[in-house]
């Protein structure tokens, strides 16, 4: 998977606090992984569900994974997290999904 200039979307239930914190965790994780994102967007699940296929990678809480099945069918990588604030888990799950530095 092309690693630089990838577009990322992070989703939480309301698109306010949790997704903003998850976005900041993602920015730190990508920097640690030496990946330069093209775009990082945070939003509520309602927006994320309809916009997910426009992004390369979607990150969300593990219990919301099934909401992004259509985007996965269209080629979007969807990463579910147990702890949305864990850099370690985020890095591990993205690496498992084939997202790593060039």
C-alpha positions, 0 to 999 in steps of 0.5 A: 500500500502506498504509504505517503500522502495516504488519507486517513479518517478517524471516527467516534460516535459524536465526532467531537472529543474522542475522534479529535483525541484519536486524530492526535494519537494517529498523528503521533503514531504516523510520525513515529512510523515515519509516514507522512499523511496527505490528509487526516479527518475526524468526524462522527460515525454518521458522516464517516459511514457515508464518506469512508470510501473516499479515504485510504484508511479509516480508524474507529473503535472496534465495536463500530467496524461493521459500519464500514463493510461497504467501504472495505469492499471498495478498497478502504482499509478499516482498522478497529481499535480496542483502545483508541488512545493507544499509540502502541495498539494503533501502530500494531493494527496498522502494521497488521493491515499492511500500513508501514513506512516506505 
